[in-house]
Amino acid sequence: MKYVSLLCLTLLLSCTSHPTNESDKLIRNGIPWFDTDGNIVNAHGACIVEDGGRYYLFGEWKSDESNAFPGFSCYSSDDLVTWKFENVVLGVQPDGILGPNRVGERVKVMKCPATGEYVMYMHADNMSYKDPHVGYATCKTIAGDYEFHGPLLFEDKPIRRWDMGTFQDTDGTGYLLIHHGIIYRLSSDYRSAEAKVVNGLPNSGESPAMFKKSGVYYLLGSGLTSWEKNDNFYFTAPSIEGPWTRQGLFAPEGSLTYYSQCTFVLPLVRGNDTIPMYMGDRWSFPHQASAATYVWMPMEVNGEQLFMPEYWECWDINKLSKVDPLTDAKKIARKNFEYAANDWKSVNGQLTSNTNGSTLRVPFNGTRVAIAGESNGHSGYARIRIFDKEQNEQVSTLVDFYSKRTDRAVRFMSPTLPKGNYTLEVEVTGIIPMWSDKKVARYGSTDCFVTIEEIVVF
């Protein structure tokens, strides 16, 4: 393909090997995360268990090819920022509710105080979501191979529900949270449900998550919009049995919960206080493994009021403070770079293209590269690659530029590489993020545009 130089974009360079000081521990929302092996962190519909001085992240080990269950993953970290892959702790079963060509979602793990074993729960279903069950598995070690036991029972019958979550109270009692505000109290060994303590909440939804602070229980939920994002809401109660009061939204109306869906709330201990940390997914159908990302944010609590008043694209988890996602970058030069003739256009200072296969190649010298760009209802997937000076591929992943409403942010940041000369390649894939729900309502993008505002190198 012939390339010509047509446009100047700002190329920011820094001589540091990392965009922040080593003491800073930054959570970067809405971009792919890389583990200590340089692979995408693949743990969605997740939860975190703190155990033995480490954090363990359990999630759906998603595939880019199918929504069929491939397994549940486990990662560990001592800082909630740097994640080490531990294991696919539960894989596809030979048959049954988590057998081949089944769905496995919303994995949650709790350590049972009575037995000391780790108990895992999940939503299991068929591919058309018409055979729901809550299943469970156990293991004697937190990141080991879990043994699947089948459906979780209540009154000797399987719990035939779909979206679910868990909550462990301060006295060790475990609870199973079900869509539309149903709550079960678990038995002392966590292997069955012994009581239905809440039988449904009006105006409730799916993806339930719960936490407790200052004697008040908070139950978070999401509307039913398939993989699309929506304005999540919450209820409060003086006890788990209720009465529960719907309080409204905890993020600004119209923000679509910062383009995410709640999955879990981690009690984050800071000094003498415990801060609820929201954990949400930015789903990316059909390429969840590569392109689905995460939104984790501290929440503010005032009595029965819960707030996430503004989006923190990047924040320091130790200082609980917002950080410029491109902090410490130093602009030292403007640089021309080449892009495919007639395939990319300059619009309002941005480069944009919806031509399948059009490729932007940018040489750079440094240790890390980031792409800032616009997502909107007409955007699609980009394939991002990084090659070293010998043209060996070092990084390859899909990045989702779609969002229901227009948003401008960092879309990609590479893992830290040895300092050297590299080439960044951005390719328009032509893939349109588009899907339908069980009622065959259409969701997603109308086109496959990739729009870049800035490329930043550290």
N, C-alpha and C positions, 0 to 999 in steps of 0.2 A: 504494500500500500504506500502511496506517495504521501509524504508529510511536508507541510509548509509552516513557516513561522508566521502567525497572524495576530497574536495577542500577547500582551504583557500581563502576567499575574504576579502578585507579590509572593516571593519565596522567602520565608523567615528562617534564619539559621541561628543556631546556638552552638557553642563549643562544648556544652555540658553533655554528659552521656545519659542523662535522665532529666525530664522536664521539671523536676522539683528537687528540693533538698532530700537527702536520704531519710531525714527524720520525719518528713511529711508522708502520710499514708492517705492517698487520694482514691476515692471512689468516683469513677467516671461513668455517668449514666448514659444509656442510649447508644453505646458502641460495643462491638464485640470485645470480650475479655479473653486474654490468653493466659493459660496456666504456666507452671514452671517448666513444662516441656515445650512450650511454644504452640500448643494446640488450643483451639477455642474451648472456653469453659461452657460445657453443655449440661445444664442442670436447671430445668424449667419447672414451673408449678411447684416450687421448692420449699424447703424449710432448712433451718440451721439448728443444730444441737451443740451446745457447749459442753465439752466433756474432757476431763483430764488436762485442763489448761489449753485446749485447742478447740477451734470451731470446726464443725463438720457440716458441709453443705450437701444435702440430698436433693436430687431433682430428676426430671424426665430426661433420659438420654435420647434426645430427639434425632430423627433421621431427616435428611434433605429429600429423600425419595418417596416416603410414605408416612402416613400418620399411624401406621401399625406400631405396636409396642416393641421396641428393641431392647429395653432394659432401663433400670434406674441407676444413676451414677452417684458417686460419693467423692467429694473433694475435701481437703483439710487445709486449715490456715491458722496462724497464730495472731493475725492482725486484721482479718476480714477483707484484705486487699490482695495479697499474694496467695494464690490457690494451687495446691498440689493435688494432682489426680491420684485417688486411692484405688478405686475399684468400680466395676459395674457390679453393684452389690446384689442385684436380683435381675436375672435374665428371663428370656422367654421360656415358659414352661412347656413340657411335652404336649399337654392338653389342658382342658379346663378353662377357667375364666381369664387366665393370662397365657393361654396357649398361642399358637401361631395365628397371625392375622386377627389379633385382638387389640384393643386399646388399653393402655395403662397410663394413668395420669394422677396428678395431685399427690405425689408421694409425700408422706409425713412420717417422722420417726420420733419416738419418745422412749426414754429409759424408764422402765417400770421400777418404782421404789420397792415393791414387795418381793420381786424376783431377781432384780439386777440385770435382767435381759433387756435387749433393745427390741422394740416392737414397731414394725413398719405397717402403715396403712396406705391404701391406694384405691382409686376408682378404676374398676375393670369393666370393659364393655366390648360389644362387637363393633365393627367398623362403621355401622350406621347408627350407633348410639341408641340401640333399642333393646339392649340386654344388660342393664346396669347392675353392678354389684359393688359393695365395699369389700375388699379383700385384705388379708393381713399376712405378715411374715415375721419371723423372729431370728435373732442372732445373739450369741453370747458376747461378741465383740462388736464395737460400733461400726467399723468399716470392713467387716468380714463378709462372708457369703451367707445371705439370709435364706432361711428355709421357708418356702411358701406353704401356707396351711389351707388356703381356699377362702370361701366367703366368711366374713364376720357375722356372727349370729346374734339375734335378739329374740328372746322367747323361742329359741330353737329354730328360728327361721332366718334365712339370709337377709341382710339389709340391702334391698334392691333400689339403691339410689346412685346418683352420679357425683357431681362436684362435692368434694368433702375437704375438711381440714381437721386439725386437732388442737387441743389446748390442755396444758397441764397446770393445774392450780397450785398455789403456794403450799397447800397441804399434801400435794402429791396425787390428788385425784385427777384421773384422765377423762377427757371428754372428746367425743366425736361430733364434729360440726358438719351439718348437711345443708345442701342448698335449700333456699326458701325458709331458712330459720328453724330447722329441726336440730335439736341437740340431744345426744345420748350421753349418759354417764357410763363409763366403762367399769368392768369388774376390777377387783383388786389386782388381778394378774394381767390386765389389759387385753385379754384374749377373747373377750365377748363384751356385749353391751348389756348392762343390767337394768337400766331404766331410761325411759324417754322423758327427759325433764322439761323440754320445750317442744311443743308439737306444731310449730310453724309460726312465722311472724308475717303479718300482712305487709305488702310492699317490699318484700325481701327479694333476694336474687341468688347468684351463684358465687363460687370461689370464696367461701367464708374463711375469715381469719379472726382471731380473738387475742386480746391481751387485757391485763388488769393493772390498774394504777390507782393508788390512794383509795382502795376499797371500791372502785368503780370498774365494772366490766364493760369492755368495748368490743362490739362485733362488727367487723367490716364485711362488705359485700359488693358485688358487681352486678350491673344489669346484664341481660341476656342478649348479647350482640355478636355471638360467635367469636371469631378471632379479632373482631374489631374492638377498639378501645371505647370506653364510655366513662361518664362521671360516676365514680364509685361513691358509696354512702356508708353510714354507720348508725348503729343503735347503741344505747347504753342501758345498764341495769345495775341495781344495788347487789344483786346476786344472780347466779347463772339461771336460776329458776325464774327470774323476772321480778317485777314487770319490766319488760323491755320497751324503750321509747325510741322511735326513729328520730334521729337528730338532724339528718340532712347530709350534705356533702362535706368532705374534709379537705378537698382541694377546690380551687376556684371553679365556679360553674363554667362549662364550656372548655375547660382545660383538658377534658377527657382523662383526668387523673394523671396529667403529664404523659399522655399517650401510654398508659399502662393499665394492668389489671392486677388487683391485690392477690397475693398468695400466702403471705405469712407476716407476722410481726415479731421481731426479735427484741427481747428486753436487753438493752445495751447499757451496761453498768458504767457510769462515769462519776467517780468520786462517791458522794453520798446519795446520788440520784440514779434513777433508772430511766433511760430515755427509750421510748418505743421507736424502733426503726422499721419503717414500712419497707416491705419487699414486694415488688411488682414485676410483671413480665410485659415486655413489648413483643407480642407474638408476631411472627413473620411467615404466614402461610403463603406458599407451600414449602419454604426453605427454612425450617425452624432451627436445624442444627447449626448452620453457618450464620444466619442473619438475625434470629431472634435475640433480643438483648434484655437488659435488666434496668430497673429503676429502683434504687435503694435510697431512702431519705429519712432523716430524723423527723419525728412528728412532735408537735407542740400540744400539751394538754393543759386545760384550765377548767377545773371542775368537770362538768360533763361535756365540755366543748373540746373538739379535736381539730387540729389545723395542720395543713401543709401549705402555707400561704404563698410560697413561690417555688419555682423549679430551680434546683441546684444542679446544673449540668456537671459540676465537679465540686467535691467537698472533702475536707479533711476529717477523717473519722475520729481522730484523737481530739482535735480542737472543736469539732462540730461546727465548722465554719465553711462558708462558701468560698471557692477558689476559682480564679480565672483558669479555664481548662487549658489555656496556652501560656500559662504563667512561666516566667523566666526565659521565654523566647525573646531573642533580640534581632530586630530587623537590621540587616547589614547590607542588603543588596536587592535590586530588582533584577529579574531574570526572564528572558524570553524562553518559552518552550513550545514544542511542536505538537500539533494535533492534526487529525485527519482532515484534509481539505474538504470543505462543504458539508462535513458531518457534524461539526460542533459550531455553535453560533454564540456570539457574544451578545448577551441581553442584560442590560442594567448592571454591568460589571461582573456578570456571571458567565461561565461556560455551560452550555446546555446542549444535550443531544438525545434523540430518541431513535437513532439509527442503529439497528441491530449490528453488532460487531465493530462499531466505530471505537477507536482506541486512542487514548491519550497516554503518551509516554513522557515521563519527567525524570531526568537524571538528578541525583542529589548526593551530597556528601554529608554523612552524619551517622547518628545511631538510631534515630526514630523519625517517622514521618506521620503526619496527620492530615486528614481531609475535612474541611468544613464545607457544608453545602446545604441546599434547600431541599426539604421534603414537602410534598403536597399530594393532592388527590390524583395527579396525573403522572406520578413517578413510579419507577420500577427498580429492578436490581442492577447493581454494578458488580462486576468481578474485579477484585483488587488483587494485584500481584506485585511482589517485590523480587527483583533479580539482583544478584551480586555482580561484580565487574566481569566475572566469567560467564554471566548469563545463566547461572544456576538459580532455580526458583527457591526463594527463602520463605515466602509467605504467599498463600492463595486462599481467598475467602470471598463469599458473597456479602454485599452490604445492601441493606434495604433502604431505599430513598423514599418510600411511600409513607405518607401520613394523611389522615382524613382532612386535616386542616394544615395550612402552610406553617412550616416551622423551619428555623435556621439554627444550626448547631454543628458541632463536630460530629461527623458520621463514622469516622474510622481513625484509629491510632494503632500503629504497628507495635508489636513487642519490641523491646530494646535489643538492638543488633550490635555486633562488634563494629566499632567506628570504621567507616570505609566508604567506597563509592558504590552506589546502587542506582537502580532504575525502578521508579514507580510506574505501574501500568494500570490504567482505569479503563475498563471495557464495558460498553453498554450491552447487556445480555439480551435485551428484547423480551425478557420475562416480566409478565404483568402480575403483581400480587392481587389475586382475585379468587373469591370463593363464595360458597352459598351455605346457609345453615340448614337445619332439618326441615324448615318450611320453604326451602328453596328461594329464600330472599338473597339477592345478590349483594355482595360486599366487596370492597377493595378499590383498586385503582382503575383508571380508564385508559392508561397509556404506560409507557416504559421510560420516561425521561430520567436522565441523570443530570443533576445540576450542581456544579462546583463553584464555590465562592473563593476558596483559598486553599493553598497547600502549604503546610508548615513543617519545617524540618528542624530537628534538635541535634 
